[in-house]
Amino acid sequence: MPHPDFVGLVNTLQATAEAALGDLNAATASAARDGLLEERRARQTAERSLKLLTMLAEKTRGNLDFTEADLLGDAITSLRARLQATGAEH
């Protein structure tokens, strides 16, 4: 069974990156209104979240259950594709 804190961490990092890439919701609308999601800064935020998720995958390899590994892998794959589509990943 996946650890709730791990799931929360992965979901938070993914949501932060997705918000920076334009997927706004009630929780991120105020950040956009306050200028925190300005394009250059937003891309840096999304890239940083992807790097953190990738590091997390490397450091936890072999220590996650299948659900946790799938959650993390899916988040990385999704964000990497989004960044490549926008030309933001270096």
C-alpha positions as CSV (number, residue, x, y, z in Angstrom):
1,M,0.0,0.0,0.0
2,P,1.5,3.4,-1.0
3,H,2.6,5.7,1.8
4,P,0.2,8.7,2.0
5,D,3.1,11.1,2.5
6,F,4.9,9.8,-0.5
7,V,1.8,10.1,-2.7
8,G,1.2,13.6,-1.4
9,L,4.8,14.7,-2.2
10,V,4.6,13.3,-5.7
11,N,1.2,14.9,-6.3
12,T,2.4,18.2,-4.9
13,L,5.4,18.4,-7.1
14,Q,3.4,17.4,-10.2
15,A,0.7,19.9,-9.4
16,T,3.3,22.7,-8.9
17,A,4.8,21.9,-12.3
18,E,1.4,21.6,-14.0
19,A,0.3,25.0,-12.5
20,A,3.5,26.6,-13.8
21,L,2.7,25.2,-17.3
22,G,-0.7,26.7,-17.2
23,D,-3.0,24.2,-15.6
24,L,-4.6,26.7,-13.2
25,N,-7.1,25.8,-10.5
26,A,-8.5,27.6,-7.4
27,A,-5.3,26.8,-5.5
28,T,-3.0,28.3,-8.1
29,A,-5.1,31.1,-9.5
30,S,-3.8,33.5,-6.7
31,A,-0.2,32.6,-7.6
32,A,-0.9,33.6,-11.2
33,R,-2.6,36.8,-10.1
34,D,0.4,37.7,-8.0
35,G,2.8,37.2,-10.9
36,L,4.4,34.1,-9.5
37,L,3.7,32.2,-12.7
38,E,5.4,34.6,-15.1
39,E,6.5,32.6,-18.1
40,R,10.3,32.4,-17.5
41,R,9.8,31.8,-13.8
42,A,7.0,29.3,-14.4
43,R,9.2,27.2,-16.7
44,Q,12.0,27.2,-14.1
45,T,9.5,26.0,-11.5
46,A,8.3,23.2,-13.8
47,E,11.8,22.2,-14.6
48,R,12.8,22.2,-11.0
49,S,9.8,20.0,-10.1
50,L,10.8,17.6,-12.8
51,K,14.4,17.5,-11.5
52,L,13.1,16.8,-8.0
53,L,10.8,14.0,-9.1
54,T,13.6,12.5,-11.2
55,M,16.0,12.7,-8.2
56,L,13.3,11.1,-6.0
57,A,13.0,8.2,-8.5
58,E,16.7,7.7,-8.5
59,K,17.1,7.8,-4.8
60,T,14.1,5.5,-4.1
61,R,14.7,2.9,-6.9
62,G,14.1,-0.5,-5.5
63,N,12.4,0.8,-2.3
64,L,8.9,1.7,-3.6
65,D,5.9,-0.6,-4.0
66,F,4.4,-0.9,-7.5
67,T,1.8,1.7,-6.9
68,E,4.3,4.3,-5.7
69,A,6.7,3.5,-8.5
70,D,4.0,3.8,-11.1
71,L,2.8,7.1,-9.7
72,L,6.3,8.6,-9.7
73,G,7.1,7.2,-13.2
74,D,3.8,8.5,-14.6
75,A,4.4,12.0,-13.1
76,I,7.9,12.2,-14.6
77,T,6.8,11.0,-18.0
78,S,3.9,13.4,-18.1
79,L,5.9,16.4,-17.0
80,R,8.8,15.6,-19.3
81,A,6.4,15.4,-22.3
82,R,4.8,18.7,-21.3
83,L,8.2,20.4,-21.0
84,Q,9.4,19.0,-24.3
85,A,6.2,20.2,-26.0
86,T,6.7,23.7,-24.8
87,G,10.5,23.7,-25.5
88,A,11.2,24.3,-21.8
89,E,13.3,21.4,-20.9
90,H,17.1,21.8,-21.2
